[in-house]
């Protein structure tokens, strides 16, 4: 048996690892499975029938994962998952380049404990709207107790009280089923489902435990790009998702980066949906349902590794062409008692590096640092230009986090429909009418390659 030299190559016979580049030996008569995996290739799987006193030569010939080639990636994904048996759904969303890749991504499947994600989002949304306090307590009822994952079923009893915050931590970090049932009872499954629908996940339902891989991924993408919750809620939830008890899927081959994710498992259902953090961020959401749960876990590992390689090369090619991806994830934290914002995590040079601002109630926060997601959604922001922030006075003046600042991309293409910064010229979020563009802007109209200077538009202040 011979195998190619490959990065991180692993050759297995009947699940047992042997030399990565080849193996010679004796096997019992009968059917055997051979598998080869590496960081550079799609998994190669084969069955070999060994006869009495027969020499069998096997040449391992895996398909390469072509860096940056989305077409080849989709073909490899189809071939790999199509040959496994079972049901699979995959959604990849590159938060740097804007690329999205799906495989049966819109199919409704059992979400298992991934369904706890919209519940957590809704809870934090209610806290942000001051409809509840995370320190408030609820009393556990007998109907809340459910075995499986989590410790509440084994350590607590009906009548015990826990805070929303404690239940949230158990819900996400331990995937506690009792916390899930208690929270959805108090908050209302129908209200959770309505909230999920409002943020782009209408097929995610608490009671029937169904969702689509795409909608689970879209919710995580909105969390990563500051499109849902307030800064404190996002920071809390991402922190919980980064520190869970289950890290055997997306994390398996990507152990050198932080991953904020939520797993699900129920018999042959093995799911994982997460945000791969770091300098190059992307979302992967993958649902599996087969007769072999170990097969589903391994499939998530394999697709996560191949997906990262392809998407990373796409982002590199944009940089090589002088185009920067729209580094869209910006999280802030508020220093306790200091009345100031400090940087928590910023990817890329999207915002002004002077990240501390002093604020007092009633004053306009001219340096608020939460970037508008529309502007940062441009696929062609330029690294060499200095982005400029445009303050937009909106919301409650006493809260700095509700003063929006639009960090506008520095170049625009013909199909972009909002203004961009060119050199020192400022533009606003044209599509949403957020900024009074009281300066000159340049737009590249359809059918023209040269930027055209235009006078300011009378945009309304939000």
TACOR-V351164 format. One line per field, one symbol per residue. psi: psi as a letter, one per 40 degrees, with the letter a starting at -180 (. if undefined). A space follows every 10 residues. Layout:
psi: ???
//
This chain:
psi: hiiihihfih hhhfehiahd eiihaiiiha hiihihiiee iihhhihhhh ihfhhhhhhh gihihhhegd dddddddddd ddedhahihh hhhhedeeih hihfdehhih dbedeedddd ddddddddef eihdeiiihh idedhhabii edddeiihei iiiddddddd dddefhdddd dddddddhdd ddddddddee geehhddefi iidddddddd ddddefeiii dddddddddd degiehfecd ddefeeiihh ihiihgbehh ihhihhaadh hihhhhhihi egdddddddd dddddddddd dddddddddd eehiighehh iiihhheefi hihdhhhigd ihegehihii heihgefieh ihdddeehef ihdeihiiih ihhiaheehd eehihhhhie iiidehfiii hhbehiiigd defdhhgfii ihihiheidh ihhiiiigii h.
//
